[in-house]
Amino acid sequence: MPKLKTRKSVAKRIVKVTGTGKLMRRSTSAQHRTTGKSRRTLRQAKMQLVIHKGDTNAIKKAMPYA
C-alpha cells in the first residue's frame, strides 16, 4: 500500500494537535502591518485557537499522519 501524501498548505496552518485530538491554529492579524493595531489586538492575536469541529474531518484527511 503506498504512503499517503500530506497537503502542505494545510500542514503549515495547523500548529499542533492536542491530546484529545483537537486541532489548534494561529490567529490572524499578528504577522505584518502591526503598527496601526492596538497592543490588545496584537496580544490576543498571539493566542492559538481551536479549529471548529466541522472543519476537523476535512483537515485530518488532508493530514493523514498527524
C-alpha positions as CSV (number, residue, x, y, z in Angstrom):
1,M,0.0,0.0,0.0
2,P,1.5,3.4,-1.0
3,K,2.1,6.1,1.5
4,L,-0.5,8.9,1.6
5,K,0.6,12.5,0.8
6,T,0.2,15.3,3.3
7,R,-1.2,18.6,1.9
8,K,1.5,21.0,2.8
9,S,-0.8,24.1,2.6
10,V,-2.9,22.6,5.4
11,A,0.1,21.3,7.4
12,K,1.6,24.8,7.5
13,R,-1.5,26.3,9.1
14,I,-2.0,23.7,11.8
15,V,0.1,24.5,14.9
16,K,-0.5,21.3,16.9
17,V,-2.8,18.5,17.7
18,T,-3.9,18.3,21.3
19,G,-4.0,15.1,23.4
20,T,-7.8,14.9,22.9
21,G,-7.5,15.2,19.1
22,K,-8.4,18.9,18.7
23,L,-6.5,20.9,16.2
24,M,-5.0,24.3,17.0
25,R,-4.3,27.2,14.7
26,R,-2.7,30.6,14.9
27,S,-4.8,33.7,15.0
28,T,-4.8,36.2,12.2
29,S,-3.7,39.9,12.2
30,A,-0.4,39.5,14.0
31,Q,2.1,38.8,11.2
32,H,2.6,42.1,9.4
33,R,1.3,45.7,9.3
34,T,1.1,45.8,13.0
35,T,1.9,49.5,13.6
36,G,-1.7,50.6,13.4
37,K,-3.1,47.9,15.6
38,S,-3.6,48.2,19.3
39,R,-1.5,46.3,21.8
40,R,-4.6,44.5,22.9
41,T,-5.3,43.3,19.4
42,L,-1.7,42.0,19.0
43,R,-1.7,40.4,22.4
44,Q,-4.9,38.5,21.6
45,A,-3.7,37.5,18.2
46,K,-0.7,35.7,19.7
47,M,-3.1,33.1,21.2
48,Q,-3.8,29.8,19.4
49,L,-7.4,29.0,18.6
50,V,-9.2,25.6,18.4
51,I,-10.4,24.8,14.9
52,H,-14.1,24.2,14.7
53,K,-15.3,20.6,14.9
54,G,-17.0,20.7,11.5
55,D,-13.6,21.5,9.8
56,T,-11.5,18.9,11.5
57,N,-12.6,15.9,9.5
58,A,-11.5,17.5,6.2
59,I,-8.3,18.7,7.7
60,K,-7.5,15.2,9.2
61,K,-8.0,13.7,5.7
62,A,-5.5,16.2,4.3
63,M,-3.0,15.4,7.0
64,P,-3.1,11.6,7.3
65,Y,-0.1,11.2,9.6
66,A,-0.8,14.0,12.2
